[in-house]
Amino acid sequence: MRKQPFVLTAAVLLGTVSAISSCHSGAGVSDAKAAAMATARVAVAQRGSISHVLTLAGQFQPYQVVDVHPKISGYMKRINVDIGDIVQQGQTLAVLEVPELRAQLQQTVFEVEQSKQEINRAQREIDRAEATHAALHAESERLNEAAAGHPGLIAQQELDNAQAADLSSAAQVDSAKAAMAAAQQHANAAHADNERVQALHDYTNVTAPISGVVIWRYADTGALIQGGTNSNSQDLPIVRLSQSSLLRLRIPVPENDVQYVRDGDELVVRVDAVNRSFTGKIVRYTRDVDFETRTMETEVDVENRDLSIEPGMYANTMLRLAHVNNVVTIPVDALVLKDQQNIVYALDSSDRVQVRPVQVGLEGSKLAEIRSGLSPGDRVIVGGQEKYREGEEVHPLLTPEPASETVQETGGMIDMKGDTNGGGR
């Protein structure tokens, strides 16, 4: 009877030990499984935008530059402008003295007056000839009527003389009209010559062909100025005009980026010299890549009515080359190229690896556009994809990544506080 409590006690202890051993065995398996599971750095596919922008240095040029030559040669009587003066189109810049031209103009005026007098004389001669012809014609008609009514009353010789006088007076009328035509032609020639000489005389007043700024003056009062009648002439102009109220901003676009340049494309312009920023539009480009610089000249028209920007100033510009908006983006490091196909290692809801082919669009330096194969919210492994197998369960370690990116490529910028930094991309 004393051995029974001992047996019970031993049984209880054995059950307790067995239970404790069983618990420790389950925990060990779980810990071992967790220790064996690989950790993967993952990012979430998001909606965002990717932009490529090109930063370039450009230089302002006048919209037009005109060397003003006189049409005729002469002595400088008066010059009304100097460098820096703002002039309007049609404004008199200088006056030339050409004495012989003034004499020619006076002579043409006399010739015009003389031609008017010739026309007056010719008109009077026509009037006289027509009056004489009318009288002689009437007389011839009366004689013919009388002879017809009373045959033999008027001698035939008298009738013939009257008819001859009638025909002669008609010829005189025609001759007077011919003289009038010649007088009118002479008058037209005199008028044309007068207009020609008058036009030459008007050229003694040298006017501005455009509105602009006088950027250089070449002549002084009393100087002999040669007429700019020959485009090959090396004669100096009177002044040089620059149309600065409208400027051309010339930008050299590298040949790799020429494909993105289109008329109307907007770009941001920063003029550090005058602390001014604005948005401009491409209005023209050469469609020709320079053989030496491998760039294409591209122009933006810039309004400069207040003349705050001087030709020759530099500007830094930012041109957007390619852009996608509201697209699915993932880190570039999540892409793997396999057999000419882009793939990603995505995780399903059970944290198991799935290999998915994707179609890639625009790529930046950190992000890539995914056109198909992923949806916003999908998780992808970033980096070290060769360590994972499809179907493998991993422990995800979420890495926050931006949804959007702007990639800046530089074709050269101007640092107004230091040296000029030219550069490649």
ABEGO torsion letter per residue (X at the ends): XAAAAAAAAAAAAAAAAAAAAAAAAAAAAAAAAAAABBBBBBBBBBBBBBBBBBBBBBBBBBABBBBBBBABBEBBABBABBBGBBBBBGBBABBBBBAAAAAAAAAAAAAAAAAAAAAAAAAAAAAAAAAAAAAAAAAAAAAAAAAAABBGABBAAAAAAAAAAAAAAAAAAAAAAAAAAAAAAAAAAAAAAAAAAAAAAAAABBBBABBEBBABBABBBGBBBBBBABAABABBBABBBBBAABBBBBBBBBAAAAAABBBGBBBBBBBAAAGBBBBBBBABBAGBBBAAAGBBBBBBBBBAAAGABBBGBBBBBBBBABBBBGBBBBBAAABBBBGGBBBBBBBBAAGBBBBBBBBBBBBBAABBBBABGBBBGBBBBBEGAAABBBGBBBBBBBBBBBABBBBBBBAEBBBAABBBBBBBX
